[in-house]
Amino acid sequence: MEQPTTPTVFEDPTIISGANTNRFAMDSKLFVEFSRKPRLQRGKSKAAGRAVYEEVDYIRVHVPGDKLSVVERPVDSIDRQRFADRYAKWQAGQPQAVTGTPISALPNMTPAKVEEYKYFKIITVEQLADAPDSVGQKFMSFNSDKRQAKVFLEVAKNNAPIEHMNEELKKRDAVIDDLKTELEAMKASKRKLAAAATAE
């Protein structure tokens, strides 16, 4: 009869303490992958008037032989300690994490162009807008793409206050709706009191 297995609770803050180190003695048997993924930054996006992403390190842990036992989530301090060697090796081959709007957000930016720019380490609209003109020798439509990137950022910058104002108007409308509901409830209550007073 198979013994039930208890999944590892990766969020447990006590796992690195001396009493629990033997709990992870089999970590070397796990298949661990690290990757970097863009994650939407809601606050920065709202402030900029466009989608702003930040690249975040992710961990994917597989238990060999068990397809259903896979954990994938952002890397935390416990992962950095548990898998220090593997994480350090992976990081050594990684470029600096980037924050910005993906270049694919530009109109007329084909997947082929995105990959071409990516090869030259231009992966955000901001990087393309600030790229030196000497890069243009490597791309057919570089100058028009760069102009488009600058226009995109300028339009987004001008839209940011409008987005902020729309957000404030939504909040104001919600407060007004609440006040209307309260007023209607007070009126209904007043009518009931008046009706009860006349009935007496």
N, CA, C and O of each residue as an XYZ file, in Angstrom:
800
protein
N       0.841     -1.199      0.000
C       0.000      0.000      0.000
C       0.880      1.255      0.000
O       1.841      1.353      0.763
N       0.535      2.207     -0.867
C       1.342      3.423     -0.971
C       1.105      4.337      0.217
O      -0.021      4.484      0.692
N       2.187      4.951      0.691
C       2.086      5.904      1.795
C       1.708      7.261      1.226
O       2.279      7.678      0.218
N       0.745      7.975      1.851
C       0.432      9.322      1.353
C       1.609     10.249      1.595
O       2.291     10.161      2.616
N       1.833     11.138      0.638
C       2.948     12.079      0.800
C       2.408     13.446      1.170
O       1.325     13.837      0.734
N       3.159     14.158      1.965
C       2.763     15.511      2.363
C       3.529     16.500      1.506
O       4.760     16.482      1.495
N       2.821     17.367      0.782
C       3.547     18.332     -0.054
C       4.333     19.316      0.806
O       3.926     19.654      1.917
N       5.457     19.765      0.276
C       6.271     20.746      0.990
C       5.539     22.069      1.066
O       5.016     22.544      0.058
N       5.492     22.670      2.234
C       4.913     24.000      2.395
C       6.060     24.977      2.227
O       6.823     25.215      3.164
N       6.186     25.550      1.025
C       7.327     26.402      0.712
C       7.283     27.732      1.448
O       8.316     28.379      1.620
N       6.087     28.151      1.888
C       5.963     29.451      2.548
C       6.297     29.383      4.039
O       6.312     30.420      4.701
N       6.568     28.184      4.591
C       6.825     28.017      6.026
C       8.097     28.761      6.422
O       9.176     28.403      5.952
N       8.003     29.799      7.282
C       9.185     30.609      7.611
C      10.204     29.882      8.470
O      11.325     30.365      8.625
N       9.846     28.731      9.035
C      10.768     28.028      9.933
C      11.622     26.994      9.216
O      12.426     26.311      9.851
N      11.461     26.869      7.907
C      12.109     25.738      7.244
C      13.624     25.811      7.227
O      14.277     24.779      7.073
N      14.202     26.982      7.380
C      15.651     27.084      7.310
C      16.297     26.884      8.681
O      17.514     26.718      8.772
N      15.500     26.898      9.740
C      16.076     26.746     11.075
C      16.716     25.372     11.237
O      16.381     24.435     10.512
N      17.649     25.255     12.202
C      18.415     24.021     12.394
C      17.554     22.792     12.551
O      17.909     21.723     12.056
N      16.421     22.920     13.234
C      15.561     21.770     13.485
C      14.962     21.207     12.206
O      14.572     20.040     12.169
N      14.885     22.021     11.155
C      14.217     21.581      9.932
C      15.161     21.310      8.772
O      14.700     20.966      7.684
N      16.472     21.455      8.967
C      17.385     21.295      7.826
C      17.320     19.884      7.260
O      17.462     19.710      6.049
N      17.106     18.859      8.106
C      17.032     17.490      7.581
C      15.777     17.284      6.742
O      15.701     16.351      5.943
N      14.802     18.153      6.928
C      13.563     18.062      6.148
C      13.839     18.247      4.660
O      13.096     17.737      3.821
N      14.904     18.975      4.333
C      15.229     19.267      2.941
C      16.507     18.568      2.480
O      17.182     19.019      1.555
N      16.817     17.472      3.139
C      18.020     16.717      2.787
C      17.930     16.157      1.367
O      18.958     15.901      0.740
N      16.716     15.966      0.855
C      16.529     15.383     -0.479
C      16.375     16.443     -1.572
O      16.004     16.116     -2.700
N      16.654     17.700     -1.250
C      16.514     18.773     -2.240
C      17.342     18.531     -3.492
O      16.965     18.942     -4.589
N      18.477     17.859     -3.316
C      19.357     17.605     -4.471
C      18.684     16.698     -5.499
O      19.095     16.662     -6.659
N      17.657     15.971     -5.080
C      16.941     15.062     -5.997
C      15.860     15.793     -6.796
O      15.359     15.267     -7.790
N      15.508     16.986     -6.369
C      14.459     17.734     -7.056
C      14.989     18.343     -8.350
O      16.161     18.708     -8.449
N      14.107     18.445     -9.332
C      14.448     19.116    -10.583
C      13.984     20.560    -10.431
O      12.783     20.822    -10.365
N      14.923     21.495    -10.377
C      14.608     22.899    -10.114
C      14.994     23.740    -11.326
O      16.115     23.651    -11.827
N      14.051     24.557    -11.790
C      14.300     25.470    -12.913
C      14.032     26.895    -12.451
O      13.097     27.150    -11.692
N      14.854     27.808    -12.915
C      14.619     29.225    -12.660
C      14.339     29.899    -13.985
O      14.878     29.505    -15.020
N      13.497     30.913    -13.952
C      13.197     31.671    -15.164
C      12.863     33.103    -14.749
O      12.714     33.411    -13.566
N      12.753     33.945    -15.733
C      12.405     35.341    -15.463
C      11.175     35.674    -16.293
O      11.157     35.461    -17.505
N      10.135     36.205    -15.625
C       8.893     36.514    -16.320
C       8.478     37.950    -16.038
O       8.735     38.472    -14.953
N       7.836     38.590    -17.011
C       7.335     39.944    -16.760
C       6.064     39.894    -15.917
O       5.184     39.069    -16.162
N       5.971     40.781    -14.920
C       4.774     40.854    -14.078
C       4.274     42.296    -14.088
O       5.045     43.229    -13.865
N       2.968     42.471    -14.351
C       2.365     43.796    -14.441
C       2.468     44.516    -13.104
O       2.118     43.966    -12.060
N       2.954     45.759    -13.150
C       3.046     46.606    -11.960
C       1.886     47.598    -12.013
O       1.950     48.604    -12.720
N       0.827     47.304    -11.260
C      -0.406     48.100    -11.368
C      -0.198     49.569    -10.995
O      -0.669     50.460    -11.702
N       0.500     49.825     -9.895
C       0.725     51.211     -9.458
C       1.511     52.007    -10.479
O       1.130     53.123    -10.831
N       2.621     51.429    -10.960
C       3.461     52.114    -11.947
C       2.702     52.298    -13.258
O       2.849     53.324    -13.922
N       1.891     51.306    -13.633
C       1.121     51.389    -14.877
C       0.123     52.537    -14.802
O      -0.037     53.296    -15.757
N      -0.551     52.656    -13.652
C      -1.543     53.722    -13.477
C      -0.869     55.090    -13.552
O      -1.385     56.014    -14.180
N       0.292     55.207    -12.903
C       1.010     56.488    -12.882
C       1.530     56.870    -14.263
O       1.554     58.049    -14.614
N       1.948     55.866    -15.053
C       2.540     56.143    -16.367
C       1.508     56.239    -17.487
O       1.809     56.761    -18.560
N       0.289     55.740    -17.249
C      -0.741     55.767    -18.292
C      -0.543     54.694    -19.342
O      -1.129     54.765    -20.422
N       0.277     53.699    -19.036
C       0.510     52.581    -19.965
C       0.879     51.353    -19.137
O       1.181     51.470    -17.949
N       0.856     50.190    -19.756
C       1.214     48.968    -19.039
C       2.716     48.947    -18.768
O       3.519     49.009    -19.698
N       3.092     48.861    -17.493
C       4.501     48.777    -17.108
C       4.720     47.429    -16.432
O       4.032     47.077    -15.473
N       5.678     46.693    -16.943
C       5.990     45.371    -16.399
C       7.370     45.378    -15.761
O       8.242     46.156    -16.147
N       7.556     44.508    -14.786
C       8.869     44.332    -14.167
C       9.211     42.854    -14.250
O       8.387     41.998    -13.931
N      10.433     42.559    -14.681
C      10.838     41.166    -14.766
C      11.114     40.635    -13.360
O      11.831     41.255    -12.574
N      10.527     39.475    -13.063
C      10.629     38.862    -11.739
C      11.170     37.452    -11.900
O      10.788     36.740    -12.828
N      12.063     37.042    -10.996
C      12.610     35.685    -11.019
C      11.568     34.702    -10.498
O      10.949     34.931     -9.459
N      11.380     33.601    -11.235
C      10.434     32.545    -10.849
C      11.186     31.239    -10.637
O      12.240     31.011    -11.231
N      10.633     30.390     -9.784
C      11.179     29.049     -9.558
C      10.109     28.040     -9.932
O       8.921     28.249     -9.687
N      10.549     26.945    -10.528
C       9.663     25.825    -10.869
C      10.328     24.569    -10.317
O      11.424     24.203    -10.741
N       9.667     23.915     -9.376
C      10.221     22.733     -8.721
C       9.392     21.516     -9.110
O       8.178     21.491     -8.908
N      10.069     20.492     -9.678
C       9.424     19.234    -10.070
C       9.934     18.128     -9.161
O      11.121     18.073     -8.841
N       9.039     17.256     -8.751
C       9.471     16.032     -8.072
C       9.621     14.993     -9.173
O       8.631     14.643     -9.816
N      10.853     14.481     -9.414
C      11.047     13.517    -10.509
C      10.088     12.338    -10.404
O       9.937     11.730     -9.345
N       9.444     12.030    -11.529
C       8.526     10.900    -11.580
C       7.096     11.249    -11.201
O       6.209     10.407    -11.336
N       6.850     12.451    -10.738
C       5.506     12.844    -10.332
C       5.106     14.105    -11.093
O       5.461     15.216    -10.700
N       4.365     13.922    -12.184
C       3.986     15.056    -13.043
C       3.087     16.065    -12.326
O       3.081     17.248    -12.664
N       2.332     15.591    -11.339
C       1.386     16.467    -10.656
C       2.031     17.285     -9.538
O       1.436     18.242     -9.043
N       3.233     16.911     -9.146
C       3.892     17.617     -8.052
C       4.852     18.667     -8.598
O       6.067     18.471     -8.628
N       4.278     19.780     -9.027
C       5.062     20.881     -9.587
C       4.637     22.174     -8.895
O       3.446     22.461     -8.772
N       5.613     22.942     -8.450
C       5.348     24.237     -7.813
C       6.013     25.305     -8.669
O       7.193     25.196     -9.002
N       5.247     26.351     -9.028
C       5.831     27.469     -9.783
C       5.326     28.769     -9.185
O       4.119     28.970     -9.045
N       6.260     29.657     -8.830
C       5.920     30.932     -8.203
C       7.152     31.823     -8.171
O       8.250     31.370     -8.495
N       6.984     33.098     -7.780
C       8.157     33.982     -7.682
C       9.154     33.465     -6.641
O       8.760     32.903     -5.619
N      10.438     33.660     -6.908
C      11.507     33.239     -5.997
C      11.416     34.059     -4.716
O      11.215     35.273     -4.762
N      11.566     33.386     -3.564
C      11.589     34.124     -2.294
C      12.912     33.850     -1.571
O      13.766     33.127     -2.085
N      13.076     34.425     -0.388
C      14.346     34.311      0.340
C      14.653     32.870      0.733
O      15.820     32.484      0.804
N      13.627     32.077      0.985
C      13.839     30.667      1.356
C      14.416     29.899      0.164
O      15.329     29.090      0.328
N      13.879     30.156     -1.040
C      14.408     29.502     -2.250
C      15.874     29.864     -2.458
O      16.691     29.016     -2.820
N      16.197     31.144     -2.221
C      17.584     31.589     -2.418
C      18.527     30.861     -1.474
O      19.691     30.649     -1.814
N      18.051     30.473     -0.296
C      18.885     29.716      0.654
C      18.884     28.227      0.329
O      19.937     27.588      0.309
N      17.695     27.677      0.075
C      17.585     26.233     -0.188
C      18.345     25.813     -1.438
O      19.038     24.796     -1.439
N      18.212     26.594     -2.495
C      18.809     26.235     -3.781
C      19.884     27.249     -4.168
O      19.986     27.639     -5.331
N      20.675     27.668     -3.202
C      21.655     28.751     -3.397
C      22.589     28.506     -4.574
O      22.786     29.399     -5.397
N      23.175     27.298     -4.671
C      24.127     27.009     -5.754
C      23.466     27.119     -7.121
O      23.987     27.772     -8.026
N      22.309     26.471     -7.258
C      21.624     26.467     -8.549
C      21.147     27.870     -8.928
O      21.224     28.276    -10.087
N      20.652     28.599     -7.926
C      20.165     29.955     -8.193
C      21.318     30.866     -8.615
O      21.178     31.659     -9.546
N      22.445     30.753     -7.935
C      23.621     31.584     -8.254
C      24.107     31.283     -9.671
O      24.434     32.202    -10.421
N      24.156     29.998    -10.042
C      24.601     29.622    -11.399
C      23.643     30.175    -12.449
O      24.063     30.695    -13.482
N      22.341     30.052    -12.163
C      21.347     30.559    -13.116
C      21.486     32.075    -13.248
O      21.478     32.608    -14.358
N      21.612     32.772    -12.109
C      21.712     34.229    -12.143
C      22.951     34.709    -12.883
O      22.925     35.748    -13.542
N      24.026     33.956    -12.774
C      25.279     34.346    -13.432
C      25.110     34.466    -14.945
O      25.799     35.250    -15.598
N      24.186     33.681    -15.489
C      23.964     33.723    -16.937
C      22.826     34.636    -17.350
O      22.474     34.690    -18.528
N      22.243     35.356    -16.397
C      21.080     36.189    -16.691
C      21.450     37.664    -16.822
O      22.306     38.162    -16.090
N      20.806     38.356    -17.753
C      21.005     39.807    -17.819
C      20.253     40.476    -16.667
O      19.460     39.835    -15.979
N      20.504     41.741    -16.470
C      19.828     42.515    -15.419
C      18.317     42.523    -15.675
O      17.884     42.645    -16.821
N      17.521     42.394    -14.619
C      16.059     42.445    -14.764
C      15.652     43.833    -15.269
O      16.251     44.841    -14.894
N      14.636     43.869    -16.115
C      14.238     45.107    -16.783
C      12.816     45.500    -16.381
O      11.956     44.639    -16.195
N      12.577     46.796    -16.250
C      11.233     47.325    -15.993
C      10.863     48.236    -17.148
O      11.674     49.054    -17.580
N       9.651     48.101    -17.648
C       9.199     48.967    -18.733
C       8.017     48.365    -19.468
O       7.445     47.361    -19.043
N       7.661     48.995    -20.577
C       6.565     48.512    -21.405
C       7.145     47.614    -22.502
O       8.033     48.042    -23.240
N       6.653     46.371    -22.616
C       7.207     45.466    -23.640
C       7.116     46.086    -25.030
O       6.139     46.751    -25.374
N       8.150     45.850    -25.808
C       8.235     46.427    -27.152
C       7.090     45.937    -28.041
O       6.721     46.598    -29.012
N       6.534     44.778    -27.700
C       5.422     44.219    -28.476
C       4.158     45.082    -28.363
O       3.223     44.898    -29.142
N       4.113     46.027    -27.401
C       2.950     46.915    -27.242
C       2.856     47.953    -28.356
O       1.801     48.552    -28.562
N       3.956     48.165    -29.074
C       3.933     49.147    -30.170
C       3.135     48.609    -31.349
O       3.258     47.437    -31.705
N       2.303     49.477    -31.965
C       1.583     49.040    -33.175
C       2.589     48.681    -34.277
O       3.681     49.247    -34.327
N       2.236     47.777    -35.126
C       3.070     47.327    -36.257
C       4.369     46.630    -35.831
O       5.285     46.480    -36.640
N       4.447     46.212    -34.585
C       5.649     45.499    -34.137
C       5.378     43.996    -34.276
O       4.663     43.408    -33.465
N       5.949     43.396    -35.297
C       5.712     41.980    -35.565
C       6.540     41.102    -34.618
O       7.539     41.565    -34.068
N       6.137     39.846    -34.421
C       6.929     38.940    -33.577
C       8.382     38.818    -34.060
O       9.302     38.694    -33.252
N       8.574     38.854    -35.373
C       9.934     38.752    -35.917
C      10.775     39.964    -35.495
O      11.936     39.824    -35.108
N      10.169     41.152    -35.576
C      10.880     42.371    -35.166
C      11.194     42.337    -33.674
O      12.286     42.713    -33.249
N      10.217     41.880    -32.883
C      10.407     41.796    -31.426
C      11.625     40.923    -31.117
O      12.460     41.283    -30.288
N      11.719     39.767    -31.795
C      12.846     38.851    -31.570
C      14.160     39.473    -32.034
O      15.200     39.298    -31.398
N      14.102     40.201    -33.148
C      15.304     40.863    -33.673
C      15.842     41.881    -32.669
O      17.037     41.908    -32.375
N      14.945     42.716    -32.150
C      15.351     43.720    -31.162
C      15.834     43.040    -29.879
O      16.791     43.485    -29.244
N      15.157     41.963    -29.515
C      15.523     41.225    -28.295
C      16.956     40.705    -28.394
O      17.688     40.689    -27.405
N      17.344     40.287    -29.577
C      18.704     39.782    -29.797
C      19.739     40.856    -29.451
O      20.824     40.554    -28.955
N      19.378     42.125    -29.724
C      20.271     43.239    -29.432
C      19.957     43.882    -28.074
O      20.368     45.009    -27.796
N      19.218     43.138    -27.234
C      18.907     43.555    -25.851
C      18.025     44.795    -25.773
O      18.102     45.565    -24.816
N      17.189     44.978    -26.788
C      16.178     46.042    -26.739
C      14.846     45.338    -26.568
O      14.304     44.779    -27.522
N      14.309     45.366    -25.331
C      13.073     44.618    -25.076
C      11.915     45.486    -24.578
O      10.793     44.999    -24.438
N      12.181     46.769    -24.311
C      11.096     47.653    -23.883
C      10.995     48.857    -24.808
O      11.937     49.205    -25.519
N       9.826     49.478    -24.775
C       9.593     50.687    -25.580
C      10.571     51.781    -25.146
O      11.089     52.529    -25.975
N      10.815     51.865    -23.834
C      11.732     52.883    -23.315
C      13.148     52.695    -23.861
O      13.815     53.669    -24.210
N      13.604     51.446    -23.934
C      14.946     51.167    -24.463
C      15.040     51.528    -25.938
O      16.059     52.049    -26.391
N      13.983     51.251    -26.681
C      13.987     51.579    -28.108
C      13.995     53.103    -28.301
O      14.712     53.614    -29.162
N      13.208     53.819    -27.510
C      13.146     55.284    -27.633
C      14.504     55.925    -27.319
O      14.860     56.952    -27.897
N      15.257     55.308    -26.398
C      16.556     55.869    -25.994
C      17.745     55.248    -26.722
O      18.889     55.618    -26.458
N      17.491     54.312    -27.631
C      18.589     53.612    -28.306
C      19.384     54.592    -29.176
O      18.799     55.467    -29.815
N      20.720     54.446    -29.203
C      21.542     55.342    -30.035
C      21.274     55.109    -31.524
O      20.948     53.997    -31.939
N      21.415     56.157    -32.309
C      21.145     56.059    -33.746
C      22.069     55.065    -34.444
O      21.734     54.545    -35.508
N      23.227     54.802    -33.849
C      24.168     53.845    -34.466
C      23.565     52.445    -34.550
O      23.980     51.638    -35.382
N      22.580     52.153    -33.684
C      21.911     50.840    -33.714
C      21.118     50.698    -35.008
O      20.894     49.586    -35.485
N      20.698     51.819    -35.570
C      19.864     51.814    -36.769
C      20.458     51.093    -37.953
O      19.724     50.663    -38.842
N      21.778     50.950    -37.989
C      22.434     50.260    -39.103
C      22.080     48.776    -39.115
O      22.204     48.110    -40.143
N      21.633     48.256    -37.957
C      21.350     46.823    -37.850
C      19.911     46.481    -38.200
O      19.579     45.307    -38.366
N      19.037     47.502    -38.317
C      17.612     47.259    -38.551
C      17.116     48.055    -39.734
O      17.552     49.181    -39.977
N      16.192     47.450    -40.469
C      15.651     48.081    -41.669
C      14.818     49.317    -41.325
O      15.011     50.372    -41.930
N      13.905     49.207    -40.374
C      12.984     50.322    -40.094
C      13.248     50.919    -38.709
O      12.315     51.358    -38.036
N      14.492     50.937    -38.289
C      14.837     51.389    -36.936
C      14.374     52.814    -36.647
O      13.771     53.071    -35.605
N      14.653     53.742    -37.566
C      14.319     55.150    -37.316
C      12.821     55.363    -37.120
O      12.412     56.105    -36.228
N      12.000     54.714    -37.951
C      10.544     54.885    -37.790
C      10.076     54.189    -36.506
O       9.174     54.690    -35.834
N      10.671     53.046    -36.154
C      10.309     52.353    -34.906
C      10.668     53.212    -33.693
O       9.904     53.296    -32.731
N      11.840     53.849    -33.752
C      12.286     54.698    -32.645
C      11.357     55.908    -32.492
O      10.986     56.273    -31.377
N      10.984     56.529    -33.624
C      10.049     57.660    -33.582
C       8.711     57.228    -32.982
O       8.120     57.925    -32.157
N       8.257     56.057    -33.423
C       6.982     55.520    -32.929
C       7.048     55.269    -31.417
O       6.077     55.518    -30.702
N       8.178     54.781    -30.939
C       8.361     54.528    -29.506
C       8.290     55.832    -28.725
O       7.662     55.893    -27.668
N       8.936     56.880    -29.246
C       8.918     58.187    -28.574
C       7.506     58.765    -28.529
O       7.084     59.309    -27.508
N       6.783     58.645    -29.632
C       5.401     59.142    -29.696
C       4.532     58.361    -28.712
O       3.719     58.942    -27.993
N       4.712     57.032    -28.688
C       3.953     56.158    -27.776
C       4.134     56.610    -26.324
O       3.161     56.727    -25.579
N       5.378     56.862    -25.930
C       5.675     57.273    -24.547
C       5.103     58.662    -24.248
O       4.611     58.912    -23.147
N       5.172     59.554    -25.225
C       4.650     60.911    -25.037
C       3.134     60.891    -24.863
O       2.588     61.566    -23.990
N       2.463     60.110    -25.705
C       0.993     59.994    -25.618
C       0.601     59.396    -24.271
O      -0.327     59.876    -23.619
N       1.313     58.344    -23.857
C       1.013     57.697    -22.572
C       1.227     58.670    -21.421
O       0.442     58.703    -20.473
N       2.295     59.462    -21.505
C       2.599     60.449    -20.463
C       1.478     61.482    -20.362
O       1.093     61.886    -19.265
N       0.960     61.903    -21.517
C      -0.136     62.872    -21.532
C      -1.450     62.251    -21.066
O      -2.316     62.948    -20.537
N      -1.599     60.932    -21.263
C      -2.823     60.242    -20.842
C      -2.838     59.952    -19.341
O      -3.908     59.762    -18.762
N      -1.671     59.916    -18.710
C      -1.588     59.545    -17.295
C      -2.469     60.421    -16.411
O      -3.199     59.888    -15.576
N      -2.429     61.778    -16.565
C      -3.309     62.599    -15.723
C      -4.796     62.326    -15.980
O      -5.609     62.380    -15.057
N      -5.144     62.033    -17.234
C      -6.536     61.730    -17.574
C      -6.961     60.432    -16.896
O      -8.058     60.338    -16.345
N      -6.066     59.417    -16.945
C      -6.350     58.136    -16.275
C      -6.548     58.359    -14.784
O      -7.459     57.796    -14.177
N      -5.685     59.187    -14.199
C      -5.782     59.484    -12.768
C      -7.106     60.182    -12.459
O      -7.770     59.855    -11.475
N      -7.489     61.145    -13.304
C      -8.736     61.868    -13.110
C      -9.937     60.912    -13.216
O     -10.874     60.996    -12.423
N      -9.897     59.999    -14.207
C     -10.979     59.021    -14.361
C     -11.112     58.144    -13.120
O     -12.219     57.815    -12.694
N      -9.972     57.770    -12.546
C      -9.964     56.955    -11.331
C     -10.612     57.724    -10.176
O     -11.418     57.175     -9.425
N     -10.245     59.007    -10.049
C     -10.824     59.845     -8.985
C     -12.326     60.032     -9.195
O     -13.092     60.024     -8.231
N     -12.755     60.202    -10.456
C     -14.182     60.355    -10.749
C     -14.959     59.090    -10.382
O     -16.082     59.171     -9.884
N     -14.364     57.927    -10.626
C     -15.017     56.664    -10.252
C     -15.216     56.599     -8.743
O     -16.276     56.194     -8.266
N     -14.187     57.003     -7.994
C     -14.291     57.005     -6.529
C     -15.394     57.965     -6.081
O     -16.200     57.637     -5.211
N     -15.419     59.169     -6.694
C     -16.436     60.161     -6.344
C     -17.838     59.634     -6.630
O     -18.752     59.808     -5.824
N     -18.001     58.979     -7.804
C     -19.310     58.417     -8.171
C     -19.753     57.355     -7.177
O     -20.934     57.263     -6.844
N     -18.802     56.550     -6.703
C     -19.137     55.505     -5.724
C     -19.619     56.135     -4.419
O     -20.567     55.645     -3.806
N     -18.962     57.231     -3.991
C     -19.374     57.936     -2.762
C     -20.768     58.527     -2.950
O     -21.606     58.430     -2.053
N     -21.027     59.140     -4.109
C     -22.346     59.730     -4.394
C     -23.423     58.654     -4.359
O     -24.495     58.866     -3.793
N     -23.141     57.481     -4.972
C     -24.107     56.377     -4.957
C     -24.417     55.934     -3.540
O     -25.573     55.674     -3.206
N     -23.372     55.846     -2.688
C     -23.572     55.463     -1.284
C     -24.450     56.482     -0.563
O     -25.355     56.117      0.187
N     -24.171     57.768     -0.801
C     -24.951     58.830     -0.160
C     -26.413     58.794     -0.609
O     -27.315     58.990      0.205
N     -26.654     58.542     -1.905
C     -28.021     58.437     -2.427
C     -28.769     57.302     -1.739
O     -29.930     57.442     -1.355
N     -28.064     56.156     -1.589
C     -28.694     54.993     -0.938
C     -29.057     55.325      0.510
O     -30.145     54.986      0.975
N     -28.151     55.983      1.209
C     -28.416     56.372      2.602
C     -29.590     57.349      2.676
O     -30.445     57.233      3.554
N     -29.626     58.311      1.753
C     -30.696     59.308      1.733
C     -32.048     58.636      1.493
O     -33.033     58.967      2.153
N     -32.094     57.693      0.549
C     -33.339     56.969      0.265
C     -33.788     56.185      1.489
O     -34.977     56.143      1.803
N     -32.828     55.561      2.186
C     -33.166     54.798      3.398
C     -33.717     55.729      4.472
O     -34.671     55.377      5.166
N     -33.118     56.926      4.615
C     -33.595     57.897      5.601
C     -34.998     58.381      5.258
O     -35.842     58.522      6.143
N     -35.252     58.640      3.956
C     -36.576     59.082      3.516
C     -37.620     58.006      3.806
O     -38.710     58.299      4.297
N     -37.273     56.763      3.498
C     -38.204     55.649      3.738
C     -38.504     55.523      5.227
O     -39.647     55.296      5.625
N     -37.466     55.672      6.041
C     -37.644     55.593      7.487
C     -38.534     56.731      7.991
O     -39.383     56.526      8.859
N     -38.333     57.939      7.436
C     -39.125     59.110      7.826
C     -40.590     58.910      7.453
O     -41.488     59.266      8.216
N     -40.829     58.330      6.253
C     -42.204     58.075      5.806
C     -42.898     57.087      6.743
O     -44.068     57.254      7.086
N     -42.151     56.051      7.151
C     -42.736     55.050      8.059
C     -43.108     55.696      9.386
O     -44.175     55.424      9.936
N     -42.210     56.568      9.910
C     -42.479     57.243     11.184
C     -43.702     58.161     11.066
O     -44.529     58.235     11.974
N     -43.797     58.859      9.922
C     -44.942     59.767      9.697
C     -46.241     58.976      9.602
O     -47.271     59.379     10.143
N     -46.177     57.843      8.905
C     -47.379     56.988      8.746
C     -47.794     56.425     10.101
O     -48.986     56.347     10.399
N     -46.823     56.031     10.926
C     -47.130     55.479     12.251
C     -47.718     56.563     13.147
O     -48.620     56.284     13.937
N     -47.221     57.796     13.039
C     -47.710     58.904     13.856
C     -49.144     59.257     13.466
O     -49.953     59.558     14.344
N     -49.488     59.229     12.155
C     -50.855     59.542     11.707
C     -51.820     58.451     12.105
O     -52.984     58.716     12.403
N     -51.331     57.210     12.110
C     -52.204     56.083     12.462
C     -52.629     56.156     13.918
O     -53.706     55.678     14.275
N     -51.805     56.741     14.750
C     -52.158     56.891     16.175
C     -53.172     57.983     16.293
O     -53.621     58.292     17.396
